[in-house]
Amino acid sequence: MSSSDIFIGETIGTAILILLGGGVCAAVTLKASKARNAGWLAITFGWGFAVLTAVYTSAPLSGAHLNPAVTVALAIKDSDWSNVPTYFAGQMLGAMIGAALVWVAYYGQFHAHLTDKEIVGGPGAQATAAKAVEAQEKGACPVLGIFSTGPEIRNAVQNLATEIIGTVVLVLAVLTQGLNDSGKGLGTLGALITALVVVSIGLSLGGPTGYAINPARDLGPRIIHALLPLPNKGGSDWGYAWIPVVGPLIGGAIAAGIYNVAFA
């Protein structure tokens, strides 16, 4: 496959991934959304279907890595780093486009949510912990979770370990069950297997950190959150941002090492 096919495929696929994955987070979170408070099951299955759709769409062009951790793992597995920058560039651009499209699709809901005093705090808001807790957290934003992940308990070692563990599970599943005949990307059956694995990781390991397991999925939308003209949006939690980037990259490398030792 050519560099242009890789870049276009990864941009389109990752944009779809974030549009649908971030979209379900917006649907569950935002005021005036019909799916508000639908819960964690809706989020985990929404992300799983997002993976399925994105992989099937982009696989013919790029092999549908859609995740720098997968790209790193395949580069280690095959000892070929020549296309890694192209994959990374497409994934980051696609993630940013997808996050911006979530904002467009839910524009009115974002405005209603972020101008509600009971949600963002301020004069006239009722002093209830349940409604004002996010507004009171220094550097946090009531809608940051739509764009990127964050921990329930801030412990850098645990948070990093959680992201590494989740990514090892994901990438091992991709390497052992998900690859196409060329071994350069996901196959037709592999797309379904990977989507179900993502649902499983979300249900079983997503509680502590929100299971980024994908550096582009977290960093690209976090950048968009910082750039968008959202009222009362607060900070983008850059102090935490390195964990969902470094953790998945380490996890992908570990998974590739395990694969080369145990399965290759």
C-alpha positions in Angstrom: 0.0 0.0 0.0 1.2 3.5 -0.8 2.0 6.3 1.7 -1.0 8.3 0.5 -3.4 5.3 1.0 -2.0 4.8 4.5 -2.5 8.5 5.4 -5.9 8.8 3.9 -7.1 5.5 5.3 -5.9 6.2 8.8 -7.3 9.8 8.7 -10.7 8.6 7.7 -10.8 5.6 9.9 -9.6 7.4 13.1 -12.0 10.2 12.4 -14.9 7.7 12.3 -13.6 6.0 15.4 -13.5 9.3 17.4 -16.8 10.6 15.9 -18.7 7.6 17.0 -16.8 6.9 20.2 -16.7 10.5 21.4 -20.3 10.7 20.1 -21.6 8.1 22.5 -19.8 9.9 25.4 -21.5 13.1 24.4 -24.8 11.4 24.1 -24.6 10.0 27.6 -23.1 13.1 29.2 -24.7 16.2 27.7 -27.9 18.0 28.8 -30.7 17.8 26.3 -29.4 14.6 24.8 -31.9 11.8 24.5 -29.4 9.3 25.7 -28.2 11.2 28.7 -27.4 9.0 31.7 -27.6 5.9 29.6 -24.5 4.6 31.5 -21.3 2.7 31.2 -22.7 -0.1 29.1 -23.8 2.3 26.4 -20.3 3.8 26.4 -18.5 0.5 26.1 -20.7 -0.9 23.4 -20.7 2.5 21.6 -16.9 2.4 21.5 -16.9 -1.2 20.3 -19.2 -0.4 17.4 -17.1 2.6 16.6 -14.0 0.4 16.3 -16.0 -2.0 14.1 -17.2 0.7 11.7 -13.9 2.5 11.5 -11.9 -0.7 10.8 -14.3 -2.0 8.1 -14.2 1.5 6.5 -10.4 2.0 6.5 -9.0 -1.5 6.2 -8.9 -1.6 2.4 -6.7 1.5 2.3 -4.4 1.3 5.3 -5.0 -1.9 7.2 -6.8 0.0 9.8 -4.3 0.4 12.6 -6.1 3.5 13.9 -4.0 3.4 17.0 -0.3 4.3 17.4 0.1 1.4 19.9 -0.9 -1.1 17.2 1.4 0.6 14.7 4.3 0.4 17.1 3.5 -3.3 17.8 3.4 -4.2 14.1 6.7 -2.3 13.5 8.4 -4.2 16.3 6.9 -7.5 15.0 8.0 -7.0 11.4 11.2 -4.9 12.2 9.9 -2.3 9.7 9.5 1.3 10.8 9.3 2.9 7.4 5.6 3.8 7.5 5.3 4.6 11.2 5.4 8.4 10.7 2.7 8.2 8.1 0.4 6.1 10.2 1.0 8.4 13.2 0.2 11.5 11.2 -3.0 10.1 9.8 -4.2 8.9 13.2 -3.6 12.2 14.9 -5.2 14.2 12.2 -8.2 11.8 12.1 -8.6 11.9 15.8 -8.7 15.7 15.8 -11.2 15.8 12.9 -13.4 13.3 14.7 -13.4 15.3 17.9 -14.3 18.5 16.1 -17.2 16.7 14.3 -18.6 15.5 17.7 -18.7 19.2 18.8 -20.5 20.1 15.5 -23.0 17.3 15.9 -23.8 18.2 19.6 -23.2 22.0 19.3 -26.5 22.9 21.0 -26.1 20.3 23.7 -22.6 21.5 24.5 -23.9 25.1 24.9 -26.9 24.1 27.0 -24.7 21.9 29.2 -21.9 24.4 29.8 -24.2 27.3 30.5 -26.3 25.4 33.1 -25.2 26.8 36.5 -26.2 23.6 38.2 -23.5 21.9 36.1 -20.7 24.4 35.9 -21.3 26.2 39.1 -21.5 30.0 39.7 -24.0 32.4 41.2 -27.4 31.0 41.5 -26.3 27.4 41.4 -27.6 25.1 44.2 -24.8 23.9 46.4 -25.2 20.3 45.8 -22.1 18.1 45.6 -23.6 15.9 42.9 -24.2 18.8 40.5 -21.2 21.0 41.2 -18.4 18.5 41.9 -16.9 18.7 38.4 -17.0 22.5 38.4 -15.1 22.5 41.7 -12.3 20.3 40.5 -9.3 22.4 39.7 -8.3 22.2 36.0 -11.3 19.9 35.2 -14.0 20.5 32.7 -17.6 19.1 32.8 -17.2 17.9 29.3 -13.5 16.9 29.1 -14.5 13.2 29.4 -16.2 13.5 26.0 -12.9 14.3 24.4 -10.3 12.4 26.5 -9.8 10.2 29.4 -9.1 10.8 33.1 -8.6 8.7 36.2 -11.1 8.2 39.0 -8.2 8.1 41.5 -5.1 10.0 40.6 -2.2 7.7 41.1 0.3 8.0 38.3 1.8 4.5 38.8 -1.5 2.8 38.9 -3.0 4.8 36.1 0.0 4.1 33.9 -0.1 0.4 34.8 -3.8 0.2 34.0 -3.3 1.7 30.5 -0.4 -0.6 29.9 -2.3 -3.7 30.9 -5.4 -2.8 28.8 -3.3 -2.1 25.7 -1.4 -5.4 26.1 -4.7 -7.2 26.0 -5.9 -5.3 23.0 -2.7 -5.6 20.9 -2.1 -9.2 21.7 -5.7 -9.9 20.5 -4.9 -8.0 17.3 -1.6 -9.8 16.7 -2.9 -13.3 17.4 -6.4 -13.2 16.0 -7.0 -10.0 14.1 -4.5 -9.6 11.3 -5.2 -10.0 7.6 -3.4 -12.4 5.3 -0.5 -10.0 4.8 -0.1 -9.4 8.5 0.0 -5.6 7.9 -3.4 -4.7 9.3 -6.8 -5.9 10.5 -8.8 -8.5 8.5 -12.5 -8.9 8.1 -12.9 -11.3 11.0 -10.2 -9.4 12.9 -12.3 -6.3 12.9 -15.1 -8.0 14.7 -12.8 -9.7 17.2 -11.0 -6.5 18.0 -14.3 -4.6 18.5 -15.5 -7.2 21.0 -12.1 -7.1 22.8 -12.5 -3.3 23.1 -15.9 -3.8 24.7 -14.4 -6.4 27.0 -11.6 -4.1 28.0 -14.0 -1.3 28.7 -16.2 -3.4 30.9 -13.4 -5.1 32.8 -10.6 -2.5 32.9 -12.1 0.8 31.9 -13.2 1.8 35.4 -9.9 3.3 36.8 -8.9 5.5 33.8 -11.5 5.4 31.1 -9.4 3.0 29.0 -7.7 5.2 26.4 -5.6 2.3 25.1 -4.8 4.5 22.2 -2.6 7.6 22.3 -4.2 9.3 19.3 -7.7 8.7 20.7 -6.8 10.7 23.8 -4.3 13.3 22.6 -6.0 14.4 19.4 -9.4 15.1 21.0 -7.7 16.7 24.1 -6.0 19.2 21.7 -9.4 20.0 20.1 -10.9 20.5 23.6 -8.2 23.0 24.3 -8.8 24.8 21.0 -12.6 24.8 20.8 -14.6 28.0 21.9 -16.5 26.1 24.6 -18.0 28.4 27.3 -16.9 27.6 30.9 -14.8 24.7 29.6 -12.0 24.9 32.2 -8.7 23.2 31.6 -7.7 20.2 29.5 -5.9 18.4 32.3 -2.5 18.4 30.6 -0.8 17.2 33.7 -2.5 13.8 33.1 -2.2 13.8 29.3 1.1 11.9 29.2 -0.3 8.8 30.8 -2.8 7.8 28.0 0.0 8.4 25.5 3.0 6.7 27.1 1.0 3.8 28.7 -0.5 2.5 25.5 2.8 2.9 23.6 4.6 0.8 26.3 1.7 -1.7 26.2 1.9 -2.1 22.5 5.7 -2.7 22.7 5.3 -5.3 25.4 2.6 -7.1 23.5 4.8 -7.2 20.4 7.6 -8.6 22.5 5.3 -11.3 24.0 4.1 -12.1 20.5 7.6 -12.5 19.0 8.7 -14.7 21.9 5.6 -16.9 22.3 3.8 -16.9 19.0 6.1 -16.0 16.1 
